[in-house]
Amino acid sequence: MKESDILLAASQMIRLHGIGASEAAAGRARSMLGQGDVEGFHTWKRIADAIHDLARQKPGPGETES
């Protein structure tokens, strides 16, 4: 899966799940692994990591963007 697709999926997960997006993606990764879908696991792990990265880029309450 291309990086642009990973970022798009991460953005969609954030819109759907808000602050729970990273955990939702991690849950899907675990589900894929439980089903023996290693490729699906790695895809959802990449999405979870991208969600985490996107969340770190946004300023938190009381912070300003640099």
N, C-alpha and C positions, 0 to 999 in steps of 0.2 A: 504494500500500500504506500502511495506517495505521501511525502511529508505534508503537502497541502491538504490531502484528504484526512490525514490524522488531525491537523489543526481545525479543519471544518467540523469533524466529528466531535472534537473537544469543545468547540464553541457551541455546538448544538446540545451537548450534554449539559453544559453550564446553563444554557437557556432553560432546558427541561428540568434540571435538578437543583439549580442554584448552588448553595454551599455544599450540598451533598453529592455533587457531580463526580468528584474524585473517587469517593467511596462507591458510588454506583458503577463507575467504570471498572474499578478494582473487583467488585463483585462479579461483573460480567467476565472479567479475566479468569477469576477463580472457577466460574461455571464452565468456561471453555476448557480449562485444564481438567476439570472433573469429568468432562465428556471425552477427554482424550484428544481434543482439538488444540494441538500445540501452536499451530499458526494463529488460530483465533486468540489464544492466550496472549501471544506476543503482540498482536494487533491491539487488543484491549489494554495491555500494559503500556504500550506506547501512547494510547489515548489518555490513560490515567496520568501518565507522566506529563503530557502536554497540558492537561487541565491544571495540574499543579504549577507548571511553569507560567501559564497564563494568569493564574491567580496571584502569583508572586509579583507579576508586572503591574498589577493594579494597586494604587495606594490604598492603604487601610484607613480607618477612621482617624482623623487628626494628622494624617501624613499628606505630603504634597508630592506631585509628580516631579521628577527631575528632568 
